[in-house]
């Protein structure tokens, strides 16, 4: 099994601590995908901003269709986040 080093919530500082706190505020926990990117908080923050812009703002697709497409792509990639 593969192992990716992660920064634990208790050890997070600066930008990463703020990202973790924000994640807990949204979902009462820090999602695995966020912890997996913890070694590079700048890229993590950029990735999260891109996700929010793509999935949470208005565009040509409804929220339901966006989530459906994300589910299909995750399934096709054997990614079960």
Secondary structure by P-SEA (a helix, b strand, c coil): cbbbbbbccccccaaaaaaaaaaaaacccccaaaaaacccaaaaaaaaaaaaaaccccccccaaaaaaaaaaaaaaacccc
